[in-house]
Amino acid sequence: MSKFRTFPRIVLASTSPRRIELLQGLGLKPLVRSPDADETPRRGESPRALVSRLALAKAVSVADGLDDF
């Protein structure tokens, strides 16, 4: 067994400089991908529903372009 700890690769479905900075500040090197998701809130959509829908849409958007995950 290796004495070095291995971590799973992290895919960041965002190009937000702050999110990248936060992950790098933790010593992580995320694979950054720009998601293709419409972030317009739907009429009557609660904040909780909005963030859930966007998280899923962004994850699916970038996952389609990943070969080795």
Protein Blocks (a to p, Z undefined) as FASTA:
>chain_A
ZZbdcdddddddbfbfklmmmmmmnopacddddddddfbdcehiafklmmmmmmmmmmmm
mmmmpmkZZ
